[in-house]
Amino acid sequence: MRTLSWNVRGCNASDKIHLIKRCVDQVRPDIFLIQKTKIKEEDVSMFARKFQTWKCNLVGAQGASGGLAALWKDSIVEVEVLRATRWWQWLKIKSVQLQSRFFLFNIYGPTNTNSKNQVWSEISEIVSNDKENIYILGGDFNAILRPSDKMGGVGWNRQSQRDFSSFVTRAGLIEIPFKMGDFTWTNKRSGFLNIAERLDRFFIAGDWAESQWTSEAEIHPITRLDHYPICLRIQDENAPTRCPFRFEAMWLQDGNIRDLIEQWWKHKPVNPGNKAFTFFKKLQFIKEQLKQWNRESFRSIFKDKIDLEQDLKSLHEHVITKGMDEDSFRREKILSSNYSEVLAREEIYWRQKSRETWLKNGDKNTKFFHTSVKVKRAHNKISSIKNKEGITISDINQINHTTIEHFSKILNRLEN
């Protein structure tokens, strides 16, 4: 499912409508979020007639600027407009393709600081209080999140950046990185006069970690306008067929791990060679020992967590009916201690995989880490390639076949 977002800076002129329709034909979105339509309330019906094959909800512009529009294909998604203000639309989306629902915000950030903070506060209150549903936020936020989001010019509004960063943290938002490119707006000047900023973006929040979806965002380099359209693609997750070995930081929670590694390091290879070969074989041996130790001794933290939760539930059911005796008290203390240890391991596990190092251990943000991992995996995933005929392939099996065939031919040539 594709969601397109674009600050079009007005939909009144016929050439602008033509440009928008050309972009829609290229991207083929299922949902189209438009900011700054400049369409007034009395002209809304006229705009809707220009996109007759789409269902739409519009917020009229006030004065010569502003205005929001959300368009969708009703054969692909069912949309319910929950609330709409001058600066944002809140939509409930039911996707036929994904067979699930989520909430979507179309946002146009004000330039005025007070109005902007009011918008951040309103949206944060909605998103942060609901951890059971999936939220996607897209649009022109009119703010940068970090200094690297701007290139050129004399500087940036640091207070606006801090306010925006605080909003992202409060709402528990995770930005979906673009496949290529960093900037979504440019002042269309050259040389040292050029200024480029990342003002448009997509965020996710809520119960994304429990879904089977993967996300991918990209910037479409369509010229003429100062804002580039951005597109978010959501699809069912395809798990990788093979996971690379990594040393898990959570293993350090076990007090015996250092002694075990030292013991394994003293192991001598069956066929020792030079020092480099011996070093390689020692690392290989330790890797295999760690994998076996993890399976047999350390076990799966996720299985341990489920087992301990079930044991605690059974114990509490016993206490509710029979009361707390000395044996139950002692057992609860042991189970609670083990459960806390497993939670700590789980948090370290997801923290390492998410690489969100700005959060400290103990913050209990397991779901945030899990969601961040999914976003990073999707960003690193090869979703499509071009074969030797120049045809784009997106099917995972065809990608595997084409890649193997390509490199097999190269290796055969080298061998010959």
QUIQUIZI-V30723 format. One record per run of one state. SS is the DSSP state (a for helix, b for strand, c for the rest). FROM is the first residue (numbers start at 0). LEN is the number of residues. Records with the same first field share a line. If there is no record, write none. Layout:
BEGIN
SS->FROM-LEN + FROM-LEN
END
This chain:
BEGIN
c->0-1 + 7-6 + 27-3 + 35-5 + 50-4 + 59-2 + 62-2 + 65-2 + 72-4 + 84-3 + 95-4 + 108-4 + 128-5 + 140-6 + 151-6 + 171-2 + 175-2 + 178-6 + 186-4 + 193-2 + 197-2 + 210-2 + 220-6 + 227-1 + 236-12 + 253-3 + 265-9 + 298-2 + 322-3 + 354-11 + 380-4 + 386-5 + 393-2 + 415-1
b->1-6 + 30-5 + 54-5 + 61-1 + 64-1 + 67-5 + 76-8 + 87-8 + 99-9 + 133-7 + 149-2 + 173-2 + 177-1 + 184-2 + 195-2 + 199-7 + 212-8 + 226-1 + 228-8 + 384-2 + 391-2
a->13-14 + 40-10 + 112-16 + 146-3 + 157-14 + 190-3 + 206-4 + 248-5 + 256-9 + 274-24 + 300-22 + 325-29 + 365-15 + 395-20
END
